[in-house]
């Protein structure tokens, strides 16, 4: 090695020693980067870098690049990934109480959702998740879910009869579709587009952000703005990783998480109108998608038809928690 090469090599070693982070957090999620969850995860990564002076690095893997829904919980336990933000349904086998958030027509609006997340019920859920070996960091928003199909427009509950619905792994959502005589099938999020395209399933329920950013609108003929349920997330960290983080860095990561949560709430509210406008523009341009708005009476019919599932889950979720959340 000549002198110059040696100097360059030494500088490179020094630079990597200076700039390499002491801790790396792999943050895996399944949605697109341009969603409220994706953007909040990127914002969190940036703030952790700034607040820890580069000592902690967060690498975000969107769109199931690293793990699909189910696999991520296992990966967190194994320490193969340090953070994830699964939707509530994905916790069903671990903490079935979180299915509370899947109950149809439980929430009147986003304010109601936040009051449950930030209150006693939200804390009780976090405690249950903590007991299962995760650090339950924060609740993040996506939005209200809407029904879509390529078989028949879903205007009355009877329209769902016999339709194959892709669902998340939630017993509450399964019961919701069984209540309207549909045929629910659990599939990972990463398989939804192709399942709709190839007729493995006919229909789905999604918030507008997922419906738009994952292009489900290309493979559905009818979207009903039903707002019948809510889809949100619990951001979790691997407990064994958290234990390795020194005490002076922990509050900084928590601060970044609080800021990212605020950002996520702002973004999900802000982006919603844009997604709807983009979906409407797509529908007008292609003529392949119809958008249906329900009258109050039509919405009531869905409420009546699906709310029958509540008593079935009094035991699993806790009747007291459901009643508290309803208030
Ligand atoms: C789904 O599986 O439909 C959602 O949980 C995906 C997500 O993370 O928003």
Boltz pocket constraint, residues with backbone or C-beta under 6 A from the ligand:
constraints:
  - pocket:
      binder: B
      contacts: [[A, 30], [A, 31], [A, 69], [A, 85], [A, 86], [A, 87], [A, 142], [A, 168], [A, 187], [A, 188], [A, 189], [A, 205], [A, 210], [A, 231]]
      max_distance: 6.0
